[in-house]
Amino acid sequence: MDKIIIEGVTEEGKTFRPTAWAEMISSNLASFGRDHRLRYDRGVHPCIINGNKCLVIARELQDSDPNAYQYVMEFAEQNGLKIQRDRRTGERALTYP
């Protein structure tokens, strides 16, 4: 699965504030399961990479929920966040259930 990483670092190298930005976006796109626990969308996952808050976006989100994909990408672009392709492999690669 092809993925995009949005780093919580601006193009100028500053840490993006608020620090909970990735969790807030993920929560906006999440839903509650039968067990009443919050479940992140398969295509959006907050994580920490090399000490930076990041949001990993599955490119399949662009097809399955174009509005959500557009929302996330516009947020990143408007705030000048670094966007790159996820090149992690092996044990470091993020997998989805």
Secondary structure, DSSP 8 states (H G I E B T S, - for coil): --EEEEEEEETTS-B-SSTTHHHHHHHHT-EE-TTS-EE--TTEEEEEETTEEEEEEETHHHHH-HHHHHHHHHHHHHTTEEEEE----GGGS----
